[in-house]
Amino acid sequence: MSPNSGETGWMVVWTESRAEKKVASRIAAKGIEPWLPTITQRHRWSDRWREVVLPLFPGYLFARAGEAHVHHLLRTPGVLTVVKAGTKPAVVPASFIASLRRALELDGTAPEAVVEPPTFAVDDEVVVQNGPLAGLRGVVRQAKGSRQLVVWIASVGRGVAFTISAALVAHAETRSSQAV
């Protein structure tokens, strides 16, 4: 089977709760390339702190496969479904996956300081102008020294909060003004 021939992007796979890692290995065993983006968080138990690797999107992972291979994904134990846009599988562009991978690799980098007063308010829609997330739209969730943007992936219906310098974003034009 050659699932990577002719695909245009990555499919979003919805998994059973807490089964993302197992599903990723099962998909890989079928010859389909999975990607499970993860983050490391520090968790405290009653007697110790520990670094825990968790899925970035709980319950979801990405699989690079052509539409003809959807049935292989659906027959994988632990897969609930493939997220759809209408009647066809939703496809996330490879460029977005590459941007997300670059952003996750920058873990531990310090945001740039902002010396001018904040010009963004909570719930303002912004577009990232520079850096690995350039071109993505987000919503300001906090207005502090650095801005925390939520980057929504429409086909997943989940968001990720990135702390990003206000110098890297600009106000997004409203969709109604773009149509005029």
Secondary structure, 3 states (H helix, E strand, C coil): CCCCCCCCEEEEEEECCCCHHHHHHHHHHCCCEEECCEEEEEEECCCCEEEEEEECCCCEEEEECCHHHHHHHHCCCCEEEECEECCEECEEEHHHHHHHHHHHHCCCCCCCCCCCCCCCCCCCEEEECCCCCCCCEEEEEEECCCEEEEEEECCCCEEEEEEECHHHEEECCCHHHHHC
